[in-house]
Amino acid sequence: MTPKRYVARSSEIAARRLGNEMMIMSGKDSTLFSLNEVATVIWEAADGLELGEALRDAEALAEALAGHGLLLLSDKPFQSVSALKEQT
């Protein structure tokens, strides 16, 4: 069984919604990502506070985005956006 994790968007990105999709640029290396409608919903739900039962596909997406430095993953809730900046 996978341990429960909290997900928050990284503060080192630029993101903009275009229709049903999300465009995200990494501040680390300027890589550009385009999320489809489903991934956009997951991205917008990554607020660092809400704990939910993530489906395997959602968890895989979160891990992939974390691998690119776009999301931060933790087994504890994120306290605030300022706390996220201190962790990076």
PyMOL Python script that loads the backbone (N, CA, C, O; Angstrom):
from pymol import cmd

cmd.read_pdbstr("""\
ATOM      1  N   MET A   1       0.832  -1.181   0.000  1.00  0.00           N
ATOM      2  CA  MET A   1       0.000   0.000   0.000  1.00  0.00           C
ATOM      3  C   MET A   1       0.882   1.254   0.000  1.00  0.00           C
ATOM      4  O   MET A   1       1.828   1.351   0.782  1.00  0.00           O
ATOM      5  N   THR A   2       0.574   2.189  -0.861  1.00  0.00           N
ATOM      6  CA  THR A   2       1.342   3.424  -0.967  1.00  0.00           C
ATOM      7  C   THR A   2       1.011   4.345   0.200  1.00  0.00           C
ATOM      8  O   THR A   2      -0.162   4.522   0.528  1.00  0.00           O
ATOM      9  N   PRO A   3       2.040   4.945   0.841  1.00  0.00           N
ATOM     10  CA  PRO A   3       1.750   5.878   1.940  1.00  0.00           C
ATOM     11  C   PRO A   3       1.048   7.126   1.408  1.00  0.00           C
ATOM     12  O   PRO A   3       1.243   7.521   0.258  1.00  0.00           O
ATOM     13  N   LYS A   4       0.232   7.736   2.259  1.00  0.00           N
ATOM     14  CA  LYS A   4      -0.462   8.953   1.865  1.00  0.00           C
ATOM     15  C   LYS A   4       0.543  10.082   1.745  1.00  0.00           C
ATOM     16  O   LYS A   4       1.465  10.196   2.553  1.00  0.00           O
ATOM     17  N   ARG A   5       0.357  10.924   0.723  1.00  0.00           N
ATOM     18  CA  ARG A   5       1.253  12.054   0.520  1.00  0.00           C
ATOM     19  C   ARG A   5       0.445  13.303   0.227  1.00  0.00           C
ATOM     20  O   ARG A   5      -0.684  13.235  -0.257  1.00  0.00           O
ATOM     21  N   TYR A   6       1.036  14.427   0.524  1.00  0.00           N
ATOM     22  CA  TYR A   6       0.458  15.729   0.218  1.00  0.00           C
ATOM     23  C   TYR A   6       1.223  16.300  -0.967  1.00  0.00           C
ATOM     24  O   TYR A   6       2.427  16.077  -1.099  1.00  0.00           O
ATOM     25  N   VAL A   7       0.539  17.025  -1.814  1.00  0.00           N
ATOM     26  CA  VAL A   7       1.135  17.549  -3.031  1.00  0.00           C
ATOM     27  C   VAL A   7       0.924  19.056  -3.098  1.00  0.00           C
ATOM     28  O   VAL A   7      -0.178  19.542  -2.845  1.00  0.00           O
ATOM     29  N   ALA A   8       1.970  19.792  -3.437  1.00  0.00           N
ATOM     30  CA  ALA A   8       1.876  21.247  -3.602  1.00  0.00           C
ATOM     31  C   ALA A   8       2.658  21.653  -4.847  1.00  0.00           C
ATOM     32  O   ALA A   8       3.653  21.021  -5.201  1.00  0.00           O
ATOM     33  N   ARG A   9       2.200  22.707  -5.502  1.00  0.00           N
ATOM     34  CA  ARG A   9       2.901  23.232  -6.669  1.00  0.00           C
ATOM     35  C   ARG A   9       4.198  23.909  -6.217  1.00  0.00           C
ATOM     36  O   ARG A   9       4.227  24.573  -5.181  1.00  0.00           O
ATOM     37  N   SER A  10       5.246  23.742  -6.983  1.00  0.00           N
ATOM     38  CA  SER A  10       6.520  24.391  -6.696  1.00  0.00           C
ATOM     39  C   SER A  10       6.387  25.894  -6.881  1.00  0.00           C
ATOM     40  O   SER A  10       5.617  26.354  -7.723  1.00  0.00           O
ATOM     41  N   SER A  11       7.132  26.655  -6.100  1.00  0.00           N
ATOM     42  CA  SER A  11       7.128  28.110  -6.246  1.00  0.00           C
ATOM     43  C   SER A  11       8.105  28.557  -7.338  1.00  0.00           C
ATOM     44  O   SER A  11       8.193  29.748  -7.636  1.00  0.00           O
ATOM     45  N   GLU A  12       8.826  27.629  -7.925  1.00  0.00           N
ATOM     46  CA  GLU A  12       9.830  27.960  -8.939  1.00  0.00           C
ATOM     47  C   GLU A  12       9.335  27.675 -10.351  1.00  0.00           C
ATOM     48  O   GLU A  12      10.087  27.182 -11.191  1.00  0.00           O
ATOM     49  N   ILE A  13       8.067  27.986 -10.608  1.00  0.00           N
ATOM     50  CA  ILE A  13       7.484  27.748 -11.928  1.00  0.00           C
ATOM     51  C   ILE A  13       6.648  28.956 -12.331  1.00  0.00           C
ATOM     52  O   ILE A  13       6.316  29.807 -11.505  1.00  0.00           O
ATOM     53  N   ALA A  14       6.321  29.011 -13.601  1.00  0.00           N
ATOM     54  CA  ALA A  14       5.336  29.972 -14.115  1.00  0.00           C
ATOM     55  C   ALA A  14       4.262  29.130 -14.784  1.00  0.00           C
ATOM     56  O   ALA A  14       4.574  28.250 -15.586  1.00  0.00           O
ATOM     57  N   ALA A  15       3.002  29.389 -14.463  1.00  0.00           N
ATOM     58  CA  ALA A  15       1.910  28.586 -15.023  1.00  0.00           C
ATOM     59  C   ALA A  15       0.776  29.486 -15.479  1.00  0.00           C
ATOM     60  O   ALA A  15       0.484  30.511 -14.863  1.00  0.00           O
ATOM     61  N   ARG A  16       0.146  29.081 -16.571  1.00  0.00           N
ATOM     62  CA  ARG A  16      -0.996  29.820 -17.092  1.00  0.00           C
ATOM     63  C   ARG A  16      -1.962  28.842 -17.732  1.00  0.00           C
ATOM     64  O   ARG A  16      -1.567  27.957 -18.491  1.00  0.00           O
ATOM     65  N   ARG A  17      -3.236  29.020 -17.411  1.00  0.00           N
ATOM     66  CA  ARG A  17      -4.285  28.195 -18.004  1.00  0.00           C
ATOM     67  C   ARG A  17      -4.643  28.764 -19.370  1.00  0.00           C
ATOM     68  O   ARG A  17      -4.851  29.969 -19.515  1.00  0.00           O
ATOM     69  N   LEU A  18      -4.714  27.895 -20.363  1.00  0.00           N
ATOM     70  CA  LEU A  18      -5.145  28.261 -21.711  1.00  0.00           C
ATOM     71  C   LEU A  18      -6.285  27.330 -22.091  1.00  0.00           C
ATOM     72  O   LEU A  18      -6.056  26.189 -22.491  1.00  0.00           O
ATOM     73  N   GLY A  19      -7.496  27.812 -21.966  1.00  0.00           N
ATOM     74  CA  GLY A  19      -8.662  26.955 -22.207  1.00  0.00           C
ATOM     75  C   GLY A  19      -8.731  25.891 -21.137  1.00  0.00           C
ATOM     76  O   GLY A  19      -8.759  26.202 -19.946  1.00  0.00           O
ATOM     77  N   ASN A  20      -8.759  24.629 -21.553  1.00  0.00           N
ATOM     78  CA  ASN A  20      -8.811  23.508 -20.614  1.00  0.00           C
ATOM     79  C   ASN A  20      -7.439  22.957 -20.272  1.00  0.00           C
ATOM     80  O   ASN A  20      -7.328  21.983 -19.528  1.00  0.00           O
ATOM     81  N   GLU A  21      -6.389  23.574 -20.813  1.00  0.00           N
ATOM     82  CA  GLU A  21      -5.040  23.073 -20.590  1.00  0.00           C
ATOM     83  C   GLU A  21      -4.230  24.048 -19.750  1.00  0.00           C
ATOM     84  O   GLU A  21      -4.583  25.220 -19.617  1.00  0.00           O
ATOM     85  N   MET A  22      -3.144  23.546 -19.189  1.00  0.00           N
ATOM     86  CA  MET A  22      -2.247  24.354 -18.375  1.00  0.00           C
ATOM     87  C   MET A  22      -0.866  24.325 -19.017  1.00  0.00           C
ATOM     88  O   MET A  22      -0.348  23.264 -19.363  1.00  0.00           O
ATOM     89  N   MET A  23      -0.283  25.506 -19.169  1.00  0.00           N
ATOM     90  CA  MET A  23       1.090  25.622 -19.651  1.00  0.00           C
ATOM     91  C   MET A  23       1.954  25.965 -18.441  1.00  0.00           C
ATOM     92  O   MET A  23       1.639  26.890 -17.692  1.00  0.00           O
ATOM     93  N   ILE A  24       3.041  25.220 -18.249  1.00  0.00           N
ATOM     94  CA  ILE A  24       3.910  25.415 -17.089  1.00  0.00           C
ATOM     95  C   ILE A  24       5.350  25.505 -17.574  1.00  0.00           C
ATOM     96  O   ILE A  24       5.793  24.689 -18.383  1.00  0.00           O
ATOM     97  N   MET A  25       6.082  26.503 -17.076  1.00  0.00           N
ATOM     98  CA  MET A  25       7.499  26.616 -17.394  1.00  0.00           C
ATOM     99  C   MET A  25       8.302  26.464 -16.115  1.00  0.00           C
ATOM    100  O   MET A  25       8.020  27.113 -15.108  1.00  0.00           O
ATOM    101  N   SER A  26       9.290  25.612 -16.166  1.00  0.00           N
ATOM    102  CA  SER A  26      10.175  25.387 -15.032  1.00  0.00           C
ATOM    103  C   SER A  26      11.146  26.554 -14.898  1.00  0.00           C
ATOM    104  O   SER A  26      11.770  26.965 -15.877  1.00  0.00           O
ATOM    105  N   GLY A  27      11.271  27.085 -13.683  1.00  0.00           N
ATOM    106  CA  GLY A  27      12.235  28.143 -13.418  1.00  0.00           C
ATOM    107  C   GLY A  27      13.661  27.624 -13.380  1.00  0.00           C
ATOM    108  O   GLY A  27      14.609  28.399 -13.499  1.00  0.00           O
ATOM    109  N   LYS A  28      13.819  26.313 -13.216  1.00  0.00           N
ATOM    110  CA  LYS A  28      15.164  25.715 -13.162  1.00  0.00           C
ATOM    111  C   LYS A  28      15.856  25.739 -14.508  1.00  0.00           C
ATOM    112  O   LYS A  28      17.005  26.165 -14.625  1.00  0.00           O
ATOM    113  N   ASP A  29      15.132  25.270 -15.537  1.00  0.00           N
ATOM    114  CA  ASP A  29      15.783  25.103 -16.836  1.00  0.00           C
ATOM    115  C   ASP A  29      14.942  25.589 -18.012  1.00  0.00           C
ATOM    116  O   ASP A  29      15.272  25.305 -19.163  1.00  0.00           O
ATOM    117  N   SER A  30      13.862  26.314 -17.739  1.00  0.00           N
ATOM    118  CA  SER A  30      12.966  26.877 -18.761  1.00  0.00           C
ATOM    119  C   SER A  30      12.266  25.822 -19.610  1.00  0.00           C
ATOM    120  O   SER A  30      11.792  26.130 -20.704  1.00  0.00           O
ATOM    121  N   THR A  31      12.193  24.577 -19.124  1.00  0.00           N
ATOM    122  CA  THR A  31      11.453  23.544 -19.830  1.00  0.00           C
ATOM    123  C   THR A  31       9.975  23.894 -19.796  1.00  0.00           C
ATOM    124  O   THR A  31       9.461  24.313 -18.759  1.00  0.00           O
ATOM    125  N   LEU A  32       9.284  23.726 -20.923  1.00  0.00           N
ATOM    126  CA  LEU A  32       7.868  24.044 -21.030  1.00  0.00           C
ATOM    127  C   LEU A  32       7.052  22.754 -21.030  1.00  0.00           C
ATOM    128  O   LEU A  32       7.360  21.811 -21.759  1.00  0.00           O
ATOM    129  N   PHE A  33       6.005  22.726 -20.200  1.00  0.00           N
ATOM    130  CA  PHE A  33       5.123  21.565 -20.104  1.00  0.00           C
ATOM    131  C   PHE A  33       3.709  21.988 -20.467  1.00  0.00           C
ATOM    132  O   PHE A  33       3.271  23.081 -20.107  1.00  0.00           O
ATOM    133  N   SER A  34       2.994  21.123 -21.180  1.00  0.00           N
ATOM    134  CA  SER A  34       1.598  21.360 -21.525  1.00  0.00           C
ATOM    135  C   SER A  34       0.781  20.223 -20.910  1.00  0.00           C
ATOM    136  O   SER A  34       0.958  19.060 -21.272  1.00  0.00           O
ATOM    137  N   LEU A  35      -0.117  20.565 -19.974  1.00  0.00           N
ATOM    138  CA  LEU A  35      -0.940  19.549 -19.320  1.00  0.00           C
ATOM    139  C   LEU A  35      -2.303  19.481 -19.982  1.00  0.00           C
ATOM    140  O   LEU A  35      -2.905  20.510 -20.287  1.00  0.00           O
ATOM    141  N   ASN A  36      -2.788  18.267 -20.203  1.00  0.00           N
ATOM    142  CA  ASN A  36      -4.125  18.114 -20.768  1.00  0.00           C
ATOM    143  C   ASN A  36      -5.181  18.437 -19.714  1.00  0.00           C
ATOM    144  O   ASN A  36      -4.838  18.791 -18.586  1.00  0.00           O
ATOM    145  N   GLU A  37      -6.438  18.320 -20.063  1.00  0.00           N
ATOM    146  CA  GLU A  37      -7.531  18.717 -19.175  1.00  0.00           C
ATOM    147  C   GLU A  37      -7.521  17.958 -17.848  1.00  0.00           C
ATOM    148  O   GLU A  37      -7.726  18.562 -16.796  1.00  0.00           O
ATOM    149  N   VAL A  38      -7.290  16.662 -17.881  1.00  0.00           N
ATOM    150  CA  VAL A  38      -7.269  15.858 -16.653  1.00  0.00           C
ATOM    151  C   VAL A  38      -6.073  16.243 -15.783  1.00  0.00           C
ATOM    152  O   VAL A  38      -6.214  16.432 -14.575  1.00  0.00           O
ATOM    153  N   ALA A  39      -4.912  16.358 -16.392  1.00  0.00           N
ATOM    154  CA  ALA A  39      -3.717  16.738 -15.635  1.00  0.00           C
ATOM    155  C   ALA A  39      -3.857  18.143 -15.064  1.00  0.00           C
ATOM    156  O   ALA A  39      -3.328  18.431 -13.990  1.00  0.00           O
ATOM    157  N   THR A  40      -4.565  19.019 -15.772  1.00  0.00           N
ATOM    158  CA  THR A  40      -4.797  20.384 -15.282  1.00  0.00           C
ATOM    159  C   THR A  40      -5.642  20.364 -14.015  1.00  0.00           C
ATOM    160  O   THR A  40      -5.365  21.113 -13.078  1.00  0.00           O
ATOM    161  N   VAL A  41      -6.654  19.531 -13.974  1.00  0.00           N
ATOM    162  CA  VAL A  41      -7.491  19.411 -12.772  1.00  0.00           C
ATOM    163  C   VAL A  41      -6.644  18.936 -11.595  1.00  0.00           C
ATOM    164  O   VAL A  41      -6.767  19.460 -10.488  1.00  0.00           O
ATOM    165  N   ILE A  42      -5.799  17.960 -11.829  1.00  0.00           N
ATOM    166  CA  ILE A  42      -4.915  17.451 -10.770  1.00  0.00           C
ATOM    167  C   ILE A  42      -3.949  18.550 -10.340  1.00  0.00           C
ATOM    168  O   ILE A  42      -3.730  18.745  -9.145  1.00  0.00           O
ATOM    169  N   TRP A  43      -3.372  19.265 -11.292  1.00  0.00           N
ATOM    170  CA  TRP A  43      -2.433  20.354 -10.999  1.00  0.00           C
ATOM    171  C   TRP A  43      -3.095  21.406 -10.114  1.00  0.00           C
ATOM    172  O   TRP A  43      -2.516  21.836  -9.116  1.00  0.00           O
ATOM    173  N   GLU A  44      -4.302  21.818 -10.477  1.00  0.00           N
ATOM    174  CA  GLU A  44      -4.987  22.851  -9.716  1.00  0.00           C
ATOM    175  C   GLU A  44      -5.388  22.380  -8.320  1.00  0.00           C
ATOM    176  O   GLU A  44      -5.551  23.197  -7.414  1.00  0.00           O
ATOM    177  N   ALA A  45      -5.547  21.072  -8.142  1.00  0.00           N
ATOM    178  CA  ALA A  45      -5.902  20.531  -6.827  1.00  0.00           C
ATOM    179  C   ALA A  45      -4.686  20.373  -5.919  1.00  0.00           C
ATOM    180  O   ALA A  45      -4.838  20.085  -4.731  1.00  0.00           O
ATOM    181  N   ALA A  46      -3.495  20.556  -6.456  1.00  0.00           N
ATOM    182  CA  ALA A  46      -2.255  20.376  -5.671  1.00  0.00           C
ATOM    183  C   ALA A  46      -2.026  21.621  -4.814  1.00  0.00           C
ATOM    184  O   ALA A  46      -1.221  22.489  -5.153  1.00  0.00           O
ATOM    185  N   ASP A  47      -2.753  21.688  -3.696  1.00  0.00           N
ATOM    186  CA  ASP A  47      -2.682  22.884  -2.850  1.00  0.00           C
ATOM    187  C   ASP A  47      -1.877  22.666  -1.576  1.00  0.00           C
ATOM    188  O   ASP A  47      -1.728  23.597  -0.785  1.00  0.00           O
ATOM    189  N   GLY A  48      -1.357  21.472  -1.357  1.00  0.00           N
ATOM    190  CA  GLY A  48      -0.524  21.205  -0.194  1.00  0.00           C
ATOM    191  C   GLY A  48      -1.289  20.933   1.081  1.00  0.00           C
ATOM    192  O   GLY A  48      -0.681  20.637   2.110  1.00  0.00           O
ATOM    193  N   LEU A  49      -2.600  21.024   1.043  1.00  0.00           N
ATOM    194  CA  LEU A  49      -3.388  20.870   2.267  1.00  0.00           C
ATOM    195  C   LEU A  49      -4.341  19.686   2.226  1.00  0.00           C
ATOM    196  O   LEU A  49      -4.426  18.902   3.172  1.00  0.00           O
ATOM    197  N   GLU A  50      -5.033  19.574   1.145  1.00  0.00           N
ATOM    198  CA  GLU A  50      -6.071  18.547   1.066  1.00  0.00           C
ATOM    199  C   GLU A  50      -5.483  17.161   0.845  1.00  0.00           C
ATOM    200  O   GLU A  50      -4.672  16.956  -0.058  1.00  0.00           O
ATOM    201  N   LEU A  51      -5.891  16.234   1.660  1.00  0.00           N
ATOM    202  CA  LEU A  51      -5.466  14.847   1.513  1.00  0.00           C
ATOM    203  C   LEU A  51      -6.619  14.069   0.892  1.00  0.00           C
ATOM    204  O   LEU A  51      -7.722  14.068   1.438  1.00  0.00           O
ATOM    205  N   GLY A  52      -6.390  13.428  -0.206  1.00  0.00           N
ATOM    206  CA  GLY A  52      -7.434  12.657  -0.868  1.00  0.00           C
ATOM    207  C   GLY A  52      -6.905  11.310  -1.297  1.00  0.00           C
ATOM    208  O   GLY A  52      -5.709  11.034  -1.199  1.00  0.00           O
ATOM    209  N   GLU A  53      -7.796  10.485  -1.767  1.00  0.00           N
ATOM    210  CA  GLU A  53      -7.399   9.175  -2.273  1.00  0.00           C
ATOM    211  C   GLU A  53      -7.033   9.332  -3.737  1.00  0.00           C
ATOM    212  O   GLU A  53      -7.905   9.338  -4.605  1.00  0.00           O
ATOM    213  N   ALA A  54      -5.765   9.456  -4.004  1.00  0.00           N
ATOM    214  CA  ALA A  54      -5.311   9.649  -5.378  1.00  0.00           C
ATOM    215  C   ALA A  54      -5.315   8.313  -6.112  1.00  0.00           C
ATOM    216  O   ALA A  54      -4.892   7.290  -5.573  1.00  0.00           O
ATOM    217  N   LEU A  55      -5.782   8.340  -7.307  1.00  0.00           N
ATOM    218  CA  LEU A  55      -5.719   7.145  -8.145  1.00  0.00           C
ATOM    219  C   LEU A  55      -4.275   6.923  -8.570  1.00  0.00           C
ATOM    220  O   LEU A  55      -3.457   7.844  -8.543  1.00  0.00           O
ATOM    221  N   ARG A  56      -3.978   5.716  -8.954  1.00  0.00           N
ATOM    222  CA  ARG A  56      -2.605   5.400  -9.367  1.00  0.00           C
ATOM    223  C   ARG A  56      -2.123   6.328 -10.482  1.00  0.00           C
ATOM    224  O   ARG A  56      -0.967   6.751 -10.474  1.00  0.00           O
ATOM    225  N   ASP A  57      -2.980   6.642 -11.423  1.00  0.00           N
ATOM    226  CA  ASP A  57      -2.561   7.517 -12.514  1.00  0.00           C
ATOM    227  C   ASP A  57      -2.246   8.918 -12.017  1.00  0.00           C
ATOM    228  O   ASP A  57      -1.293   9.539 -12.487  1.00  0.00           O
ATOM    229  N   ALA A  58      -3.031   9.425 -11.075  1.00  0.00           N
ATOM    230  CA  ALA A  58      -2.785  10.753 -10.532  1.00  0.00           C
ATOM    231  C   ALA A  58      -1.469  10.766  -9.759  1.00  0.00           C
ATOM    232  O   ALA A  58      -0.708  11.729  -9.852  1.00  0.00           O
ATOM    233  N   GLU A  59      -1.199   9.723  -9.009  1.00  0.00           N
ATOM    234  CA  GLU A  59       0.049   9.646  -8.265  1.00  0.00           C
ATOM    235  C   GLU A  59       1.238   9.556  -9.211  1.00  0.00           C
ATOM    236  O   GLU A  59       2.273  10.178  -8.973  1.00  0.00           O
ATOM    237  N   ALA A  60       1.093   8.786 -10.280  1.00  0.00           N
ATOM    238  CA  ALA A  60       2.176   8.676 -11.259  1.00  0.00           C
ATOM    239  C   ALA A  60       2.446  10.030 -11.908  1.00  0.00           C
ATOM    240  O   ALA A  60       3.601  10.397 -12.125  1.00  0.00           O
ATOM    241  N   LEU A  61       1.385  10.771 -12.219  1.00  0.00           N
ATOM    242  CA  LEU A  61       1.557  12.106 -12.796  1.00  0.00           C
ATOM    243  C   LEU A  61       2.279  13.019 -11.806  1.00  0.00           C
ATOM    244  O   LEU A  61       3.214  13.728 -12.175  1.00  0.00           O
ATOM    245  N   ALA A  62       1.841  12.996 -10.552  1.00  0.00           N
ATOM    246  CA  ALA A  62       2.467  13.841  -9.529  1.00  0.00           C
ATOM    247  C   ALA A  62       3.952  13.496  -9.384  1.00  0.00           C
ATOM    248  O   ALA A  62       4.785  14.394  -9.264  1.00  0.00           O
ATOM    249  N   GLU A  63       4.282  12.225  -9.393  1.00  0.00           N
ATOM    250  CA  GLU A  63       5.682  11.810  -9.273  1.00  0.00           C
ATOM    251  C   GLU A  63       6.490  12.250 -10.485  1.00  0.00           C
ATOM    252  O   GLU A  63       7.642  12.664 -10.354  1.00  0.00           O
ATOM    253  N   ALA A  64       5.880  12.159 -11.670  1.00  0.00           N
ATOM    254  CA  ALA A  64       6.584  12.594 -12.883  1.00  0.00           C
ATOM    255  C   ALA A  64       6.837  14.100 -12.843  1.00  0.00           C
ATOM    256  O   ALA A  64       7.932  14.550 -13.182  1.00  0.00           O
ATOM    257  N   LEU A  65       5.841  14.881 -12.435  1.00  0.00           N
ATOM    258  CA  LEU A  65       6.016  16.334 -12.348  1.00  0.00           C
ATOM    259  C   LEU A  65       7.018  16.691 -11.260  1.00  0.00           C
ATOM    260  O   LEU A  65       7.794  17.634 -11.417  1.00  0.00           O
ATOM    261  N   ALA A  66       7.007  15.947 -10.161  1.00  0.00           N
ATOM    262  CA  ALA A  66       7.995  16.177  -9.105  1.00  0.00           C
ATOM    263  C   ALA A  66       9.397  15.864  -9.605  1.00  0.00           C
ATOM    264  O   ALA A  66      10.358  16.533  -9.226  1.00  0.00           O
ATOM    265  N   GLY A  67       9.516  14.859 -10.448  1.00  0.00           N
ATOM    266  CA  GLY A  67      10.802  14.511 -11.025  1.00  0.00           C
ATOM    267  C   GLY A  67      11.385  15.628 -11.879  1.00  0.00           C
ATOM    268  O   GLY A  67      12.601  15.719 -12.051  1.00  0.00           O
ATOM    269  N   HIS A  68      10.509  16.479 -12.412  1.00  0.00           N
ATOM    270  CA  HIS A  68      10.947  17.634 -13.204  1.00  0.00           C
ATOM    271  C   HIS A  68      11.033  18.899 -12.357  1.00  0.00           C
ATOM    272  O   HIS A  68      11.329  19.977 -12.873  1.00  0.00           O
ATOM    273  N   GLY A  69      10.775  18.769 -11.056  1.00  0.00           N
ATOM    274  CA  GLY A  69      10.875  19.925 -10.164  1.00  0.00           C
ATOM    275  C   GLY A  69       9.667  20.841 -10.188  1.00  0.00           C
ATOM    276  O   GLY A  69       9.749  21.970  -9.705  1.00  0.00           O
ATOM    277  N   LEU A  70       8.528  20.382 -10.746  1.00  0.00           N
ATOM    278  CA  LEU A  70       7.336  21.223 -10.834  1.00  0.00           C
ATOM    279  C   LEU A  70       6.429  21.085  -9.622  1.00  0.00           C
ATOM    280  O   LEU A  70       5.735  22.035  -9.258  1.00  0.00           O
ATOM    281  N   LEU A  71       6.426  19.928  -8.999  1.00  0.00           N
ATOM    282  CA  LEU A  71       5.646  19.691  -7.787  1.00  0.00           C
ATOM    283  C   LEU A  71       6.589  19.260  -6.674  1.00  0.00           C
ATOM    284  O   LEU A  71       7.667  18.721  -6.924  1.00  0.00           O
ATOM    285  N   LEU A  72       6.168  19.505  -5.461  1.00  0.00           N
ATOM    286  CA  LEU A  72       6.886  19.034  -4.281  1.00  0.00           C
ATOM    287  C   LEU A  72       6.029  17.963  -3.629  1.00  0.00           C
ATOM    288  O   LEU A  72       4.822  18.153  -3.481  1.00  0.00           O
ATOM    289  N   LEU A  73       6.618  16.849  -3.239  1.00  0.00           N
ATOM    290  CA  LEU A  73       5.886  15.762  -2.598  1.00  0.00           C
ATOM    291  C   LEU A  73       6.372  15.593  -1.167  1.00  0.00           C
ATOM    292  O   LEU A  73       7.566  15.713  -0.891  1.00  0.00           O
ATOM    293  N   SER A  74       5.445  15.315  -0.258  1.00  0.00           N
ATOM    294  CA  SER A  74       5.799  15.130   1.143  1.00  0.00           C
ATOM    295  C   SER A  74       4.808  14.176   1.781  1.00  0.00           C
ATOM    296  O   SER A  74       3.681  14.031   1.307  1.00  0.00           O
ATOM    297  N   ASP A  75       5.227  13.523   2.859  1.00  0.00           N
ATOM    298  CA  ASP A  75       4.305  12.673   3.612  1.00  0.00           C
ATOM    299  C   ASP A  75       3.596  13.464   4.702  1.00  0.00           C
ATOM    300  O   ASP A  75       2.817  12.901   5.471  1.00  0.00           O
ATOM    301  N   LYS A  76       3.862  14.780   4.773  1.00  0.00           N
ATOM    302  CA  LYS A  76       3.225  15.671   5.747  1.00  0.00           C
ATOM    303  C   LYS A  76       2.626  16.861   5.013  1.00  0.00           C
ATOM    304  O   LYS A  76       3.115  17.224   3.943  1.00  0.00           O
ATOM    305  N   PRO A  77       1.583  17.477   5.556  1.00  0.00           N
ATOM    306  CA  PRO A  77       0.992  18.654   4.895  1.00  0.00           C
ATOM    307  C   PRO A  77       1.988  19.812   4.827  1.00  0.00           C
ATOM    308  O   PRO A  77       2.810  19.995   5.725  1.00  0.00           O
ATOM    309  N   PHE A  78       1.898  20.581   3.758  1.00  0.00           N
ATOM    310  CA  PHE A  78       2.692  21.790   3.641  1.00  0.00           C
ATOM    311  C   PHE A  78       1.981  22.880   4.430  1.00  0.00           C
ATOM    312  O   PHE A  78       0.762  23.019   4.321  1.00  0.00           O
ATOM    313  N   GLN A  79       2.702  23.643   5.211  1.00  0.00           N
ATOM    314  CA  GLN A  79       2.105  24.643   6.095  1.00  0.00           C
ATOM    315  C   GLN A  79       1.651  25.882   5.348  1.00  0.00           C
ATOM    316  O   GLN A  79       0.561  26.393   5.609  1.00  0.00           O
ATOM    317  N   SER A  80       2.467  26.377   4.419  1.00  0.00           N
ATOM    318  CA  SER A  80       2.117  27.592   3.691  1.00  0.00           C
ATOM    319  C   SER A  80       3.028  27.742   2.493  1.00  0.00           C
ATOM    320  O   SER A  80       4.028  27.037   2.362  1.00  0.00           O
ATOM    321  N   VAL A  81       2.675  28.658   1.631  1.00  0.00           N
ATOM    322  CA  VAL A  81       3.505  28.917   0.461  1.00  0.00           C
ATOM    323  C   VAL A  81       4.877  29.429   0.892  1.00  0.00           C
ATOM    324  O   VAL A  81       5.888  29.071   0.287  1.00  0.00           O
ATOM    325  N   SER A  82       4.923  30.268   1.936  1.00  0.00           N
ATOM    326  CA  SER A  82       6.218  30.788   2.402  1.00  0.00           C
ATOM    327  C   SER A  82       7.092  29.638   2.937  1.00  0.00           C
ATOM    328  O   SER A  82       8.313  29.662   2.782  1.00  0.00           O
ATOM    329  N   ALA A  83       6.473  28.651   3.554  1.00  0.00           N
ATOM    330  CA  ALA A  83       7.234  27.497   4.031  1.00  0.00           C
ATOM    331  C   ALA A  83       7.793  26.711   2.858  1.00  0.00           C
ATOM    332  O   ALA A  83       8.894  26.168   2.948  1.00  0.00           O
ATOM    333  N   LEU A  84       7.046  26.640   1.748  1.00  0.00           N
ATOM    334  CA  LEU A  84       7.540  25.962   0.569  1.00  0.00           C
ATOM    335  C   LEU A  84       8.787  26.651   0.030  1.00  0.00           C
ATOM    336  O   LEU A  84       9.741  25.981  -0.366  1.00  0.00           O
ATOM    337  N   LYS A  85       8.791  27.969   0.011  1.00  0.00           N
ATOM    338  CA  LYS A  85       9.943  28.722  -0.485  1.00  0.00           C
ATOM    339  C   LYS A  85      11.161  28.476   0.391  1.00  0.00           C
ATOM    340  O   LYS A  85      12.283  28.422  -0.112  1.00  0.00           O
ATOM    341  N   GLU A  86      10.954  28.326   1.691  1.00  0.00           N
ATOM    342  CA  GLU A  86      12.062  28.059   2.598  1.00  0.00           C
ATOM    343  C   GLU A  86      12.654  26.676   2.391  1.00  0.00           C
ATOM    344  O   GLU A  86      13.844  26.469   2.627  1.00  0.00           O
ATOM    345  N   GLN A  87      11.820  25.712   1.946  1.00  0.00           N
ATOM    346  CA  GLN A  87      12.297  24.349   1.750  1.00  0.00           C
ATOM    347  C   GLN A  87      13.117  24.210   0.483  1.00  0.00           C
ATOM    348  O   GLN A  87      13.927  23.288   0.382  1.00  0.00           O
ATOM    349  N   THR A  88      12.935  25.101  -0.492  1.00  0.00           N
ATOM    350  CA  THR A  88      13.628  24.964  -1.786  1.00  0.00           C
ATOM    351  C   THR A  88      14.894  25.767  -1.818  1.00  0.00           C
ATOM    352  O   THR A  88      15.600  25.767  -2.827  1.00  0.00           O
TER     353      THR A  88
END
""", "prot")
cmd.dss("prot")
cmd.show_as("cartoon", "prot")
cmd.util.cbc("prot")
cmd.orient("prot")
